[in-house]
Amino acid sequence: MASHRNNCFSWSALLVLLLVCSSICDTVPKTNNIAVPLMLQENVSTHTSKIVGGYTAQEGEMPWQVALLTKSNQLFCGGTLLSPDVVLTAAHCLMDGGILSEDFQIGLGGLS
């Protein structure tokens, strides 16, 4: 009986987690409503490396994906838009120390 109760709890917890994730995904804003600079495709550097196993994305397919760019529009890392003013990126992207928000910009909406 205890095993059945634990199994039900696990499924209930999973259902709650899925509902929370679903509601968060629905709140990701559209790219044209975000208060960060929209980088046009022609302004983004032409970086030739590809993601292994990746594919060419369609416009608007991944509105949460952002590019971290130097002031001269050189791509140096990627990130995920969590909210209009929060971007999650890998620690190694900012490990040089002393990197301030005014030292780089966020590119959003481009396909390069």
Phi and psi restraints in degrees (range 20) as a CNS / XPLOR table:
assign (resid 1 and name C) (resid 2 and name N)
       (resid 2 and name CA) (resid 2 and name C) 1.0 -64.2 20.0 2
assign (resid 2 and name N) (resid 2 and name CA)
       (resid 2 and name C) (resid 3 and name N) 1.0 -35.5 20.0 2
assign (resid 2 and name C) (resid 3 and name N)
       (resid 3 and name CA) (resid 3 and name C) 1.0 -63.9 20.0 2
assign (resid 3 and name N) (resid 3 and name CA)
       (resid 3 and name C) (resid 4 and name N) 1.0 -41.1 20.0 2
assign (resid 3 and name C) (resid 4 and name N)
       (resid 4 and name CA) (resid 4 and name C) 1.0 -64.2 20.0 2
assign (resid 4 and name N) (resid 4 and name CA)
       (resid 4 and name C) (resid 5 and name N) 1.0 -40.7 20.0 2
assign (resid 4 and name C) (resid 5 and name N)
       (resid 5 and name CA) (resid 5 and name C) 1.0 -64.2 20.0 2
assign (resid 5 and name N) (resid 5 and name CA)
       (resid 5 and name C) (resid 6 and name N) 1.0 -43.5 20.0 2
assign (resid 5 and name C) (resid 6 and name N)
       (resid 6 and name CA) (resid 6 and name C) 1.0 -63.7 20.0 2
assign (resid 6 and name N) (resid 6 and name CA)
       (resid 6 and name C) (resid 7 and name N) 1.0 -39.5 20.0 2
assign (resid 6 and name C) (resid 7 and name N)
       (resid 7 and name CA) (resid 7 and name C) 1.0 -64.4 20.0 2
assign (resid 7 and name N) (resid 7 and name CA)
       (resid 7 and name C) (resid 8 and name N) 1.0 -42.4 20.0 2
assign (resid 7 and name C) (resid 8 and name N)
       (resid 8 and name CA) (resid 8 and name C) 1.0 -63.4 20.0 2
assign (resid 8 and name N) (resid 8 and name CA)
       (resid 8 and name C) (resid 9 and name N) 1.0 -40.6 20.0 2
assign (resid 8 and name C) (resid 9 and name N)
       (resid 9 and name CA) (resid 9 and name C) 1.0 -63.1 20.0 2
assign (resid 9 and name N) (resid 9 and name CA)
       (resid 9 and name C) (resid 10 and name N) 1.0 -41.5 20.0 2
assign (resid 9 and name C) (resid 10 and name N)
       (resid 10 and name CA) (resid 10 and name C) 1.0 -61.6 20.0 2
assign (resid 10 and name N) (resid 10 and name CA)
       (resid 10 and name C) (resid 11 and name N) 1.0 -43.9 20.0 2
assign (resid 10 and name C) (resid 11 and name N)
       (resid 11 and name CA) (resid 11 and name C) 1.0 -67.4 20.0 2
assign (resid 11 and name N) (resid 11 and name CA)
       (resid 11 and name C) (resid 12 and name N) 1.0 -37.4 20.0 2
assign (resid 11 and name C) (resid 12 and name N)
       (resid 12 and name CA) (resid 12 and name C) 1.0 -64.9 20.0 2
assign (resid 12 and name N) (resid 12 and name CA)
       (resid 12 and name C) (resid 13 and name N) 1.0 -43.5 20.0 2
assign (resid 12 and name C) (resid 13 and name N)
       (resid 13 and name CA) (resid 13 and name C) 1.0 -63.9 20.0 2
assign (resid 13 and name N) (resid 13 and name CA)
       (resid 13 and name C) (resid 14 and name N) 1.0 -40.5 20.0 2
assign (resid 13 and name C) (resid 14 and name N)
       (resid 14 and name CA) (resid 14 and name C) 1.0 -63.8 20.0 2
assign (resid 14 and name N) (resid 14 and name CA)
       (resid 14 and name C) (resid 15 and name N) 1.0 -41.7 20.0 2
assign (resid 14 and name C) (resid 15 and name N)
       (resid 15 and name CA) (resid 15 and name C) 1.0 -62.6 20.0 2
assign (resid 15 and name N) (resid 15 and name CA)
       (resid 15 and name C) (resid 16 and name N) 1.0 -43.8 20.0 2
assign (resid 15 and name C) (resid 16 and name N)
       (resid 16 and name CA) (resid 16 and name C) 1.0 -62.5 20.0 2
assign (resid 16 and name N) (resid 16 and name CA)
       (resid 16 and name C) (resid 17 and name N) 1.0 -44.0 20.0 2
assign (resid 16 and name C) (resid 17 and name N)
       (resid 17 and name CA) (resid 17 and name C) 1.0 -60.4 20.0 2
assign (resid 17 and name N) (resid 17 and name CA)
       (resid 17 and name C) (resid 18 and name N) 1.0 -44.2 20.0 2
assign (resid 17 and name C) (resid 18 and name N)
       (resid 18 and name CA) (resid 18 and name C) 1.0 -64.1 20.0 2
assign (resid 18 and name N) (resid 18 and name CA)
       (resid 18 and name C) (resid 19 and name N) 1.0 -39.6 20.0 2
assign (resid 18 and name C) (resid 19 and name N)
       (resid 19 and name CA) (resid 19 and name C) 1.0 -64.8 20.0 2
assign (resid 19 and name N) (resid 19 and name CA)
       (resid 19 and name C) (resid 20 and name N) 1.0 -41.6 20.0 2
assign (resid 19 and name C) (resid 20 and name N)
       (resid 20 and name CA) (resid 20 and name C) 1.0 -64.2 20.0 2
assign (resid 20 and name N) (resid 20 and name CA)
       (resid 20 and name C) (resid 21 and name N) 1.0 -46.7 20.0 2
assign (resid 20 and name C) (resid 21 and name N)
       (resid 21 and name CA) (resid 21 and name C) 1.0 -61.2 20.0 2
assign (resid 21 and name N) (resid 21 and name CA)
       (resid 21 and name C) (resid 22 and name N) 1.0 -40.4 20.0 2
assign (resid 21 and name C) (resid 22 and name N)
       (resid 22 and name CA) (resid 22 and name C) 1.0 -63.0 20.0 2
assign (resid 22 and name N) (resid 22 and name CA)
       (resid 22 and name C) (resid 23 and name N) 1.0 -41.6 20.0 2
assign (resid 22 and name C) (resid 23 and name N)
       (resid 23 and name CA) (resid 23 and name C) 1.0 -69.4 20.0 2
assign (resid 23 and name N) (resid 23 and name CA)
       (resid 23 and name C) (resid 24 and name N) 1.0 -33.5 20.0 2
assign (resid 23 and name C) (resid 24 and name N)
       (resid 24 and name CA) (resid 24 and name C) 1.0 -68.3 20.0 2
assign (resid 24 and name N) (resid 24 and name CA)
       (resid 24 and name C) (resid 25 and name N) 1.0 -43.2 20.0 2
assign (resid 24 and name C) (resid 25 and name N)
       (resid 25 and name CA) (resid 25 and name C) 1.0 -60.6 20.0 2
assign (resid 25 and name N) (resid 25 and name CA)
       (resid 25 and name C) (resid 26 and name N) 1.0 -35.9 20.0 2
assign (resid 25 and name C) (resid 26 and name N)
       (resid 26 and name CA) (resid 26 and name C) 1.0 -69.5 20.0 2
assign (resid 26 and name N) (resid 26 and name CA)
       (resid 26 and name C) (resid 27 and name N) 1.0 -19.8 20.0 2
assign (resid 26 and name C) (resid 27 and name N)
       (resid 27 and name CA) (resid 27 and name C) 1.0 -92.1 20.0 2
assign (resid 27 and name N) (resid 27 and name CA)
       (resid 27 and name C) (resid 28 and name N) 1.0 -1.5 20.0 2
assign (resid 27 and name C) (resid 28 and name N)
       (resid 28 and name CA) (resid 28 and name C) 1.0 -66.1 20.0 2
assign (resid 28 and name N) (resid 28 and name CA)
       (resid 28 and name C) (resid 29 and name N) 1.0 120.6 20.0 2
assign (resid 28 and name C) (resid 29 and name N)
       (resid 29 and name CA) (resid 29 and name C) 1.0 -70.0 20.0 2
assign (resid 29 and name N) (resid 29 and name CA)
       (resid 29 and name C) (resid 30 and name N) 1.0 155.5 20.0 2
assign (resid 29 and name C) (resid 30 and name N)
       (resid 30 and name CA) (resid 30 and name C) 1.0 -68.6 20.0 2
assign (resid 30 and name N) (resid 30 and name CA)
       (resid 30 and name C) (resid 31 and name N) 1.0 150.5 20.0 2
assign (resid 30 and name C) (resid 31 and name N)
       (resid 31 and name CA) (resid 31 and name C) 1.0 -62.5 20.0 2
assign (resid 31 and name N) (resid 31 and name CA)
       (resid 31 and name C) (resid 32 and name N) 1.0 -27.5 20.0 2
assign (resid 31 and name C) (resid 32 and name N)
       (resid 32 and name CA) (resid 32 and name C) 1.0 -82.9 20.0 2
assign (resid 32 and name N) (resid 32 and name CA)
       (resid 32 and name C) (resid 33 and name N) 1.0 -0.9 20.0 2
assign (resid 32 and name C) (resid 33 and name N)
       (resid 33 and name CA) (resid 33 and name C) 1.0 -112.0 20.0 2
assign (resid 33 and name N) (resid 33 and name CA)
       (resid 33 and name C) (resid 34 and name N) 1.0 12.2 20.0 2
assign (resid 33 and name C) (resid 34 and name N)
       (resid 34 and name CA) (resid 34 and name C) 1.0 -98.4 20.0 2
assign (resid 34 and name N) (resid 34 and name CA)
       (resid 34 and name C) (resid 35 and name N) 1.0 139.7 20.0 2
assign (resid 34 and name C) (resid 35 and name N)
       (resid 35 and name CA) (resid 35 and name C) 1.0 -88.8 20.0 2
assign (resid 35 and name N) (resid 35 and name CA)
       (resid 35 and name C) (resid 36 and name N) 1.0 38.5 20.0 2
assign (resid 35 and name C) (resid 36 and name N)
       (resid 36 and name CA) (resid 36 and name C) 1.0 -120.6 20.0 2
assign (resid 36 and name N) (resid 36 and name CA)
       (resid 36 and name C) (resid 37 and name N) 1.0 155.6 20.0 2
assign (resid 36 and name C) (resid 37 and name N)
       (resid 37 and name CA) (resid 37 and name C) 1.0 -59.0 20.0 2
assign (resid 37 and name N) (resid 37 and name CA)
       (resid 37 and name C) (resid 38 and name N) 1.0 133.4 20.0 2
assign (resid 37 and name C) (resid 38 and name N)
       (resid 38 and name CA) (resid 38 and name C) 1.0 -89.3 20.0 2
assign (resid 38 and name N) (resid 38 and name CA)
       (resid 38 and name C) (resid 39 and name N) 1.0 116.1 20.0 2
assign (resid 38 and name C) (resid 39 and name N)
       (resid 39 and name CA) (resid 39 and name C) 1.0 -88.7 20.0 2
assign (resid 39 and name N) (resid 39 and name CA)
       (resid 39 and name C) (resid 40 and name N) 1.0 125.1 20.0 2
assign (resid 39 and name C) (resid 40 and name N)
       (resid 40 and name CA) (resid 40 and name C) 1.0 -78.6 20.0 2
assign (resid 40 and name N) (resid 40 and name CA)
       (resid 40 and name C) (resid 41 and name N) 1.0 150.6 20.0 2
assign (resid 40 and name C) (resid 41 and name N)
       (resid 41 and name CA) (resid 41 and name C) 1.0 -55.5 20.0 2
assign (resid 41 and name N) (resid 41 and name CA)
       (resid 41 and name C) (resid 42 and name N) 1.0 -39.9 20.0 2
assign (resid 41 and name C) (resid 42 and name N)
       (resid 42 and name CA) (resid 42 and name C) 1.0 -70.9 20.0 2
assign (resid 42 and name N) (resid 42 and name CA)
       (resid 42 and name C) (resid 43 and name N) 1.0 -14.7 20.0 2
assign (resid 42 and name C) (resid 43 and name N)
       (resid 43 and name CA) (resid 43 and name C) 1.0 -89.4 20.0 2
assign (resid 43 and name N) (resid 43 and name CA)
       (resid 43 and name C) (resid 44 and name N) 1.0 -13.3 20.0 2
assign (resid 43 and name C) (resid 44 and name N)
       (resid 44 and name CA) (resid 44 and name C) 1.0 -88.5 20.0 2
assign (resid 44 and name N) (resid 44 and name CA)
       (resid 44 and name C) (resid 45 and name N) 1.0 140.9 20.0 2
assign (resid 44 and name C) (resid 45 and name N)
       (resid 45 and name CA) (resid 45 and name C) 1.0 -60.7 20.0 2
assign (resid 45 and name N) (resid 45 and name CA)
       (resid 45 and name C) (resid 46 and name N) 1.0 155.3 20.0 2
assign (resid 45 and name C) (resid 46 and name N)
       (resid 46 and name CA) (resid 46 and name C) 1.0 -91.0 20.0 2
assign (resid 46 and name N) (resid 46 and name CA)
       (resid 46 and name C) (resid 47 and name N) 1.0 88.9 20.0 2
assign (resid 46 and name C) (resid 47 and name N)
       (resid 47 and name CA) (resid 47 and name C) 1.0 -88.3 20.0 2
assign (resid 47 and name N) (resid 47 and name CA)
       (resid 47 and name C) (resid 48 and name N) 1.0 128.7 20.0 2
assign (resid 47 and name C) (resid 48 and name N)
       (resid 48 and name CA) (resid 48 and name C) 1.0 -94.1 20.0 2
assign (resid 48 and name N) (resid 48 and name CA)
       (resid 48 and name C) (resid 49 and name N) 1.0 -13.1 20.0 2
assign (resid 48 and name C) (resid 49 and name N)
       (resid 49 and name CA) (resid 49 and name C) 1.0 -74.2 20.0 2
assign (resid 49 and name N) (resid 49 and name CA)
       (resid 49 and name C) (resid 50 and name N) 1.0 147.9 20.0 2
assign (resid 49 and name C) (resid 50 and name N)
       (resid 50 and name CA) (resid 50 and name C) 1.0 -115.6 20.0 2
assign (resid 50 and name N) (resid 50 and name CA)
       (resid 50 and name C) (resid 51 and name N) 1.0 157.8 20.0 2
assign (resid 50 and name C) (resid 51 and name N)
       (resid 51 and name CA) (resid 51 and name C) 1.0 -81.0 20.0 2
assign (resid 51 and name N) (resid 51 and name CA)
       (resid 51 and name C) (resid 52 and name N) 1.0 129.6 20.0 2
assign (resid 51 and name C) (resid 52 and name N)
       (resid 52 and name CA) (resid 52 and name C) 1.0 -63.0 20.0 2
assign (resid 52 and name N) (resid 52 and name CA)
       (resid 52 and name C) (resid 53 and name N) 1.0 126.6 20.0 2
assign (resid 52 and name C) (resid 53 and name N)
       (resid 53 and name CA) (resid 53 and name C) 1.0 78.4 20.0 2
assign (resid 53 and name N) (resid 53 and name CA)
       (resid 53 and name C) (resid 54 and name N) 1.0 5.6 20.0 2
assign (resid 53 and name C) (resid 54 and name N)
       (resid 54 and name CA) (resid 54 and name C) 1.0 -81.2 20.0 2
assign (resid 54 and name N) (resid 54 and name CA)
       (resid 54 and name C) (resid 55 and name N) 1.0 178.6 20.0 2
assign (resid 54 and name C) (resid 55 and name N)
       (resid 55 and name CA) (resid 55 and name C) 1.0 -145.1 20.0 2
assign (resid 55 and name N) (resid 55 and name CA)
       (resid 55 and name C) (resid 56 and name N) 1.0 162.7 20.0 2
assign (resid 55 and name C) (resid 56 and name N)
       (resid 56 and name CA) (resid 56 and name C) 1.0 -72.9 20.0 2
assign (resid 56 and name N) (resid 56 and name CA)
       (resid 56 and name C) (resid 57 and name N) 1.0 122.5 20.0 2
assign (resid 56 and name C) (resid 57 and name N)
       (resid 57 and name CA) (resid 57 and name C) 1.0 -81.7 20.0 2
assign (resid 57 and name N) (resid 57 and name CA)
       (resid 57 and name C) (resid 58 and name N) 1.0 151.2 20.0 2
assign (resid 57 and name C) (resid 58 and name N)
       (resid 58 and name CA) (resid 58 and name C) 1.0 -90.2 20.0 2
assign (resid 58 and name N) (resid 58 and name CA)
       (resid 58 and name C) (resid 59 and name N) 1.0 153.7 20.0 2
assign (resid 58 and name C) (resid 59 and name N)
       (resid 59 and name CA) (resid 59 and name C) 1.0 -57.6 20.0 2
assign (resid 59 and name N) (resid 59 and name CA)
       (resid 59 and name C) (resid 60 and name N) 1.0 130.1 20.0 2
assign (resid 59 and name C) (resid 60 and name N)
       (resid 60 and name CA) (resid 60 and name C) 1.0 80.9 20.0 2
assign (resid 60 and name N) (resid 60 and name CA)
       (resid 60 and name C) (resid 61 and name N) 1.0 0.0 20.0 2
assign (resid 60 and name C) (resid 61 and name N)
       (resid 61 and name CA) (resid 61 and name C) 1.0 -69.6 20.0 2
assign (resid 61 and name N) (resid 61 and name CA)
       (resid 61 and name C) (resid 62 and name N) 1.0 -34.6 20.0 2
assign (resid 61 and name C) (resid 62 and name N)
       (resid 62 and name CA) (resid 62 and name C) 1.0 -131.1 20.0 2
assign (resid 62 and name N) (resid 62 and name CA)
       (resid 62 and name C) (resid 63 and name N) 1.0 73.5 20.0 2
assign (resid 62 and name C) (resid 63 and name N)
       (resid 63 and name CA) (resid 63 and name C) 1.0 -67.4 20.0 2
assign (resid 63 and name N) (resid 63 and name CA)
       (resid 63 and name C) (resid 64 and name N) 1.0 -13.2 20.0 2
assign (resid 63 and name C) (resid 64 and name N)
       (resid 64 and name CA) (resid 64 and name C) 1.0 -87.0 20.0 2
assign (resid 64 and name N) (resid 64 and name CA)
       (resid 64 and name C) (resid 65 and name N) 1.0 -13.0 20.0 2
assign (resid 64 and name C) (resid 65 and name N)
       (resid 65 and name CA) (resid 65 and name C) 1.0 -80.5 20.0 2
assign (resid 65 and name N) (resid 65 and name CA)
       (resid 65 and name C) (resid 66 and name N) 1.0 129.2 20.0 2
assign (resid 65 and name C) (resid 66 and name N)
       (resid 66 and name CA) (resid 66 and name C) 1.0 -126.5 20.0 2
assign (resid 66 and name N) (resid 66 and name CA)
       (resid 66 and name C) (resid 67 and name N) 1.0 161.8 20.0 2
assign (resid 66 and name C) (resid 67 and name N)
       (resid 67 and name CA) (resid 67 and name C) 1.0 -112.7 20.0 2
assign (resid 67 and name N) (resid 67 and name CA)
       (resid 67 and name C) (resid 68 and name N) 1.0 135.1 20.0 2
assign (resid 67 and name C) (resid 68 and name N)
       (resid 68 and name CA) (resid 68 and name C) 1.0 -93.6 20.0 2
assign (resid 68 and name N) (resid 68 and name CA)
       (resid 68 and name C) (resid 69 and name N) 1.0 121.5 20.0 2
assign (resid 68 and name C) (resid 69 and name N)
       (resid 69 and name CA) (resid 69 and name C) 1.0 -121.8 20.0 2
assign (resid 69 and name N) (resid 69 and name CA)
       (resid 69 and name C) (resid 70 and name N) 1.0 145.8 20.0 2
assign (resid 69 and name C) (resid 70 and name N)
       (resid 70 and name CA) (resid 70 and name C) 1.0 -71.6 20.0 2
assign (resid 70 and name N) (resid 70 and name CA)
       (resid 70 and name C) (resid 71 and name N) 1.0 172.4 20.0 2
assign (resid 70 and name C) (resid 71 and name N)
       (resid 71 and name CA) (resid 71 and name C) 1.0 -60.5 20.0 2
assign (resid 71 and name N) (resid 71 and name CA)
       (resid 71 and name C) (resid 72 and name N) 1.0 -24.6 20.0 2
assign (resid 71 and name C) (resid 72 and name N)
       (resid 72 and name CA) (resid 72 and name C) 1.0 -94.7 20.0 2
assign (resid 72 and name N) (resid 72 and name CA)
       (resid 72 and name C) (resid 73 and name N) 1.0 22.2 20.0 2
assign (resid 72 and name C) (resid 73 and name N)
       (resid 73 and name CA) (resid 73 and name C) 1.0 63.8 20.0 2
assign (resid 73 and name N) (resid 73 and name CA)
       (resid 73 and name C) (resid 74 and name N) 1.0 27.9 20.0 2
assign (resid 73 and name C) (resid 74 and name N)
       (resid 74 and name CA) (resid 74 and name C) 1.0 -91.3 20.0 2
assign (resid 74 and name N) (resid 74 and name CA)
       (resid 74 and name C) (resid 75 and name N) 1.0 124.3 20.0 2
assign (resid 74 and name C) (resid 75 and name N)
       (resid 75 and name CA) (resid 75 and name C) 1.0 -66.5 20.0 2
assign (resid 75 and name N) (resid 75 and name CA)
       (resid 75 and name C) (resid 76 and name N) 1.0 128.6 20.0 2
assign (resid 75 and name C) (resid 76 and name N)
       (resid 76 and name CA) (resid 76 and name C) 1.0 -125.5 20.0 2
assign (resid 76 and name N) (resid 76 and name CA)
       (resid 76 and name C) (resid 77 and name N) 1.0 -12.1 20.0 2
assign (resid 76 and name C) (resid 77 and name N)
       (resid 77 and name CA) (resid 77 and name C) 1.0 -169.2 20.0 2
assign (resid 77 and name N) (resid 77 and name CA)
       (resid 77 and name C) (resid 78 and name N) 1.0 170.7 20.0 2
assign (resid 77 and name C) (resid 78 and name N)
       (resid 78 and name CA) (resid 78 and name C) 1.0 -117.5 20.0 2
assign (resid 78 and name N) (resid 78 and name CA)
       (resid 78 and name C) (resid 79 and name N) 1.0 172.8 20.0 2
assign (resid 78 and name C) (resid 79 and name N)
       (resid 79 and name CA) (resid 79 and name C) 1.0 -161.7 20.0 2
assign (resid 79 and name N) (resid 79 and name CA)
       (resid 79 and name C) (resid 80 and name N) 1.0 176.4 20.0 2
assign (resid 79 and name C) (resid 80 and name N)
       (resid 80 and name CA) (resid 80 and name C) 1.0 -122.1 20.0 2
assign (resid 80 and name N) (resid 80 and name CA)
       (resid 80 and name C) (resid 81 and name N) 1.0 128.1 20.0 2
assign (resid 80 and name C) (resid 81 and name N)
       (resid 81 and name CA) (resid 81 and name C) 1.0 -77.6 20.0 2
assign (resid 81 and name N) (resid 81 and name CA)
       (resid 81 and name C) (resid 82 and name N) 1.0 116.1 20.0 2
assign (resid 81 and name C) (resid 82 and name N)
       (resid 82 and name CA) (resid 82 and name C) 1.0 -94.2 20.0 2
assign (resid 82 and name N) (resid 82 and name CA)
       (resid 82 and name C) (resid 83 and name N) 1.0 -31.5 20.0 2
assign (resid 82 and name C) (resid 83 and name N)
       (resid 83 and name CA) (resid 83 and name C) 1.0 -157.9 20.0 2
assign (resid 83 and name N) (resid 83 and name CA)
       (resid 83 and name C) (resid 84 and name N) 1.0 173.9 20.0 2
assign (resid 83 and name C) (resid 84 and name N)
       (resid 84 and name CA) (resid 84 and name C) 1.0 -56.5 20.0 2
assign (resid 84 and name N) (resid 84 and name CA)
       (resid 84 and name C) (resid 85 and name N) 1.0 -21.3 20.0 2
assign (resid 84 and name C) (resid 85 and name N)
       (resid 85 and name CA) (resid 85 and name C) 1.0 -128.1 20.0 2
assign (resid 85 and name N) (resid 85 and name CA)
       (resid 85 and name C) (resid 86 and name N) 1.0 18.3 20.0 2
assign (resid 85 and name C) (resid 86 and name N)
       (resid 86 and name CA) (resid 86 and name C) 1.0 -132.7 20.0 2
assign (resid 86 and name N) (resid 86 and name CA)
       (resid 86 and name C) (resid 87 and name N) 1.0 124.9 20.0 2
assign (resid 86 and name C) (resid 87 and name N)
       (resid 87 and name CA) (resid 87 and name C) 1.0 -121.1 20.0 2
assign (resid 87 and name N) (resid 87 and name CA)
       (resid 87 and name C) (resid 88 and name N) 1.0 131.6 20.0 2
assign (resid 87 and name C) (resid 88 and name N)
       (resid 88 and name CA) (resid 88 and name C) 1.0 -98.1 20.0 2
assign (resid 88 and name N) (resid 88 and name CA)
       (resid 88 and name C) (resid 89 and name N) 1.0 128.7 20.0 2
assign (resid 88 and name C) (resid 89 and name N)
       (resid 89 and name CA) (resid 89 and name C) 1.0 -139.4 20.0 2
assign (resid 89 and name N) (resid 89 and name CA)
       (resid 89 and name C) (resid 90 and name N) 1.0 170.6 20.0 2
assign (resid 89 and name C) (resid 90 and name N)
       (resid 90 and name CA) (resid 90 and name C) 1.0 -72.7 20.0 2
assign (resid 90 and name N) (resid 90 and name CA)
       (resid 90 and name C) (resid 91 and name N) 1.0 147.0 20.0 2
assign (resid 90 and name C) (resid 91 and name N)
       (resid 91 and name CA) (resid 91 and name C) 1.0 -59.7 20.0 2
assign (resid 91 and name N) (resid 91 and name CA)
       (resid 91 and name C) (resid 92 and name N) 1.0 -36.9 20.0 2
assign (resid 91 and name C) (resid 92 and name N)
       (resid 92 and name CA) (resid 92 and name C) 1.0 -65.4 20.0 2
assign (resid 92 and name N) (resid 92 and name CA)
       (resid 92 and name C) (resid 93 and name N) 1.0 -18.6 20.0 2
assign (resid 92 and name C) (resid 93 and name N)
       (resid 93 and name CA) (resid 93 and name C) 1.0 -67.8 20.0 2
assign (resid 93 and name N) (resid 93 and name CA)
       (resid 93 and name C) (resid 94 and name N) 1.0 -27.4 20.0 2
assign (resid 93 and name C) (resid 94 and name N)
       (resid 94 and name CA) (resid 94 and name C) 1.0 -122.1 20.0 2
assign (resid 94 and name N) (resid 94 and name CA)
       (resid 94 and name C) (resid 95 and name N) 1.0 21.0 20.0 2
assign (resid 94 and name C) (resid 95 and name N)
       (resid 95 and name CA) (resid 95 and name C) 1.0 -78.5 20.0 2
assign (resid 95 and name N) (resid 95 and name CA)
       (resid 95 and name C) (resid 96 and name N) 1.0 -8.5 20.0 2
assign (resid 95 and name C) (resid 96 and name N)
       (resid 96 and name CA) (resid 96 and name C) 1.0 -64.5 20.0 2
assign (resid 96 and name N) (resid 96 and name CA)
       (resid 96 and name C) (resid 97 and name N) 1.0 -15.5 20.0 2
assign (resid 96 and name C) (resid 97 and name N)
       (resid 97 and name CA) (resid 97 and name C) 1.0 76.9 20.0 2
assign (resid 97 and name N) (resid 97 and name CA)
       (resid 97 and name C) (resid 98 and name N) 1.0 142.8 20.0 2
assign (resid 97 and name C) (resid 98 and name N)
       (resid 98 and name CA) (resid 98 and name C) 1.0 75.3 20.0 2
assign (resid 98 and name N) (resid 98 and name CA)
       (resid 98 and name C) (resid 99 and name N) 1.0 7.4 20.0 2
assign (resid 98 and name C) (resid 99 and name N)
       (resid 99 and name CA) (resid 99 and name C) 1.0 -78.0 20.0 2
assign (resid 99 and name N) (resid 99 and name CA)
       (resid 99 and name C) (resid 100 and name N) 1.0 119.9 20.0 2
assign (resid 99 and name C) (resid 100 and name N)
       (resid 100 and name CA) (resid 100 and name C) 1.0 -105.4 20.0 2
assign (resid 100 and name N) (resid 100 and name CA)
       (resid 100 and name C) (resid 101 and name N) 1.0 161.2 20.0 2
assign (resid 100 and name C) (resid 101 and name N)
       (resid 101 and name CA) (resid 101 and name C) 1.0 -60.3 20.0 2
assign (resid 101 and name N) (resid 101 and name CA)
       (resid 101 and name C) (resid 102 and name N) 1.0 -26.1 20.0 2
assign (resid 101 and name C) (resid 102 and name N)
       (resid 102 and name CA) (resid 102 and name C) 1.0 -80.6 20.0 2
assign (resid 102 and name N) (resid 102 and name CA)
       (resid 102 and name C) (resid 103 and name N) 1.0 -4.6 20.0 2
assign (resid 102 and name C) (resid 103 and name N)
       (resid 103 and name CA) (resid 103 and name C) 1.0 -85.5 20.0 2
assign (resid 103 and name N) (resid 103 and name CA)
       (resid 103 and name C) (resid 104 and name N) 1.0 -11.6 20.0 2
assign (resid 103 and name C) (resid 104 and name N)
       (resid 104 and name CA) (resid 104 and name C) 1.0 -147.8 20.0 2
assign (resid 104 and name N) (resid 104 and name CA)
       (resid 104 and name C) (resid 105 and name N) 1.0 172.0 20.0 2
assign (resid 104 and name C) (resid 105 and name N)
       (resid 105 and name CA) (resid 105 and name C) 1.0 -133.2 20.0 2
assign (resid 105 and name N) (resid 105 and name CA)
       (resid 105 and name C) (resid 106 and name N) 1.0 161.7 20.0 2
assign (resid 105 and name C) (resid 106 and name N)
       (resid 106 and name CA) (resid 106 and name C) 1.0 -102.3 20.0 2
assign (resid 106 and name N) (resid 106 and name CA)
       (resid 106 and name C) (resid 107 and name N) 1.0 125.3 20.0 2
assign (resid 106 and name C) (resid 107 and name N)
       (resid 107 and name CA) (resid 107 and name C) 1.0 -98.8 20.0 2
assign (resid 107 and name N) (resid 107 and name CA)
       (resid 107 and name C) (resid 108 and name N) 1.0 133.0 20.0 2
assign (resid 107 and name C) (resid 108 and name N)
       (resid 108 and name CA) (resid 108 and name C) 1.0 -142.8 20.0 2
assign (resid 108 and name N) (resid 108 and name CA)
       (resid 108 and name C) (resid 109 and name N) 1.0 133.3 20.0 2
assign (resid 108 and name C) (resid 109 and name N)
       (resid 109 and name CA) (resid 109 and name C) 1.0 97.6 20.0 2
assign (resid 109 and name N) (resid 109 and name CA)
       (resid 109 and name C) (resid 110 and name N) 1.0 -7.2 20.0 2
assign (resid 109 and name C) (resid 110 and name N)
       (resid 110 and name CA) (resid 110 and name C) 1.0 -86.5 20.0 2
assign (resid 110 and name N) (resid 110 and name CA)
       (resid 110 and name C) (resid 111 and name N) 1.0 166.2 20.0 2
assign (resid 110 and name C) (resid 111 and name N)
       (resid 111 and name CA) (resid 111 and name C) 1.0 -112.8 20.0 2
assign (resid 111 and name N) (resid 111 and name CA)
       (resid 111 and name C) (resid 112 and name N) 1.0 9.4 20.0 2
